[in-house]
Amino acid sequence: MATAQSITISKLESEVRQRSWSGRLMAVAGAGLIGYGGLFLIRNFTSLLEIGIGPAQVGVTAARLQATFPGVYHYLSHVQVALSGFIMGLGLALIVLGLGGVRRGYGWAFWGAVGSAVLAVGVALPMHYPYGLDTLGHLGPIYADVGIFMIGAACGLPSFLPKRR
């Protein structure tokens, strides 16, 4: 027969496992963002166009854009370099929050990671759809990354919701 103490210890062990998986999966998603941002940066200097985006989506090659509108080309390049830095910065923040705070049970780390990810995806994704920039090659890696993050958040959510008494 289980005692109240053994039930409490078992419940605590379960929460520790949930938080551990939550933090690890959030960190994996963060590492994915660093990788994606790095590819984004490399593509900027090799073809300007992003992963999964080509002349069919934008109506022009990078070489033609640079020859015809060099100012626009350089502006787009600078925006992409800045964006890649922000993508990688968010990735690093998710790693630190996940491994450093969520795994230790800090609610601020969990909600900070969730809020950061929701804000980034909520602002970044919608503008892809009306302009036909929603190719699977372009957004597929982000969909996969968001999926991993959501599984991580779902694993930890019970540990970070208010407890009923």
C-alpha positions in Angstrom: 0.0 0.0 0.0 1.4 3.4 -1.0 1.8 6.0 1.6 1.2 9.7 1.2 4.9 10.3 1.3 5.6 7.8 -1.5 2.8 9.3 -3.6 4.3 12.7 -3.1 7.8 11.5 -4.0 6.5 9.8 -7.1 4.7 12.9 -8.2 7.8 15.0 -7.7 9.9 12.6 -9.7 7.3 12.7 -12.4 7.4 16.5 -12.5 11.2 16.5 -12.6 11.1 14.1 -15.6 8.6 16.3 -17.3 10.6 19.5 -16.8 13.8 17.7 -17.9 12.2 16.5 -21.2 10.6 19.9 -21.7 13.9 21.8 -21.2 15.8 19.4 -23.4 13.3 19.6 -26.3 13.2 23.4 -26.1 17.0 23.3 -26.3 16.9 21.0 -29.3 14.5 23.5 -31.0 16.9 26.3 -30.1 19.8 24.4 -31.7 17.6 24.0 -34.8 17.0 27.7 -34.9 20.8 28.3 -34.7 21.3 25.9 -37.6 18.5 27.5 -39.6 19.8 31.0 -39.0 23.3 29.9 -40.0 22.0 28.4 -43.3 20.0 31.6 -43.8 23.2 33.6 -43.3 25.2 31.4 -45.7 22.5 31.5 -48.4 22.5 35.3 -48.2 26.1 35.4 -49.4 25.8 32.5 -51.9 22.5 33.1 -53.6 20.7 35.9 -51.7 17.4 33.9 -51.9 16.4 32.0 -48.8 16.1 28.2 -48.4 13.2 27.0 -50.5 12.7 30.3 -52.3 13.6 30.8 -55.9 12.9 32.9 -58.9 9.5 31.3 -59.2 8.4 32.9 -56.0 10.2 36.3 -56.4 10.2 36.7 -60.2 13.9 37.5 -60.5 17.3 35.8 -59.9 19.7 37.3 -57.4 22.2 38.1 -60.1 19.5 40.0 -62.2 18.4 41.9 -59.0 21.9 42.9 -58.2 22.6 44.0 -61.7 19.3 45.9 -62.1 18.8 47.3 -58.6 22.0 47.1 -56.6 20.6 49.3 -53.8 17.6 47.0 -53.3 19.9 43.9 -53.4 22.2 45.3 -50.7 19.2 46.4 -48.6 17.7 42.8 -48.8 21.1 41.3 -48.0 21.5 43.5 -44.9 17.9 42.6 -43.7 18.7 38.9 -44.1 21.9 39.2 -42.2 20.2 41.0 -39.4 17.3 38.5 -39.4 19.7 35.5 -39.3 21.3 37.1 -36.2 17.9 37.4 -34.5 17.0 33.8 -35.5 20.2 32.5 -34.0 19.9 34.7 -31.0 16.4 33.3 -30.3 17.8 29.9 -30.7 20.5 30.5 -28.1 18.0 32.0 -25.7 15.8 28.9 -26.0 18.8 26.7 -25.3 19.8 28.7 -22.2 16.2 29.0 -20.9 15.5 25.3 -21.6 18.6 23.8 -20.1 19.3 26.4 -17.5 15.8 27.3 -16.2 13.1 25.0 -17.4 14.9 21.8 -16.3 15.4 23.4 -12.9 11.7 24.2 -12.6 11.8 28.0 -13.0 8.4 29.2 -14.2 9.9 32.4 -15.6 12.2 30.4 -17.8 9.4 28.2 -19.1 7.0 31.1 -19.8 9.8 33.2 -21.2 10.7 30.5 -23.7 7.1 29.9 -24.7 6.4 33.6 -25.0 9.5 34.2 -27.1 8.7 31.4 -29.5 5.0 32.3 -29.8 5.9 36.0 -30.5 8.6 35.1 -33.0 6.4 32.6 -34.9 3.3 34.8 -34.6 5.0 37.7 -36.2 7.2 35.9 -38.8 4.9 33.3 -40.3 1.7 35.1 -41.4 3.5 37.3 -44.0 4.7 34.2 -45.9 1.2 33.1 -47.0 -0.3 36.0 -48.9 2.9 36.4 -51.1 3.3 32.7 -52.0 6.5 32.4 -49.9 5.1 29.5 -47.9 6.9 26.7 -49.7 7.6 23.5 -47.8 11.3 23.9 -48.6 11.3 27.3 -47.0 9.0 26.8 -44.0 9.3 23.1 -43.5 12.4 23.4 -41.2 10.6 26.0 -39.1 7.4 23.8 -38.9 9.6 20.9 -37.7 11.4 23.1 -35.2 8.1 24.5 -33.9 6.7 21.0 -33.6 9.7 19.9 -31.5 9.3 23.0 -29.3 5.6 22.4 -28.9 6.2 18.9 -27.7 8.7 20.2 -25.3 6.3 22.9 -24.0 3.5 20.3 -23.7 5.8 18.0 -21.6 6.5 20.7 -19.2 3.2 22.5 -19.1 1.7 20.5 -16.2 4.7 21.4 -14.0 4.2 25.1 -14.6 0.5 25.5 -14.3 -0.9 26.6 -10.9 -1.5 23.7 -8.6 -4.9 22.8 -7.3 -5.2 22.4 -3.5 
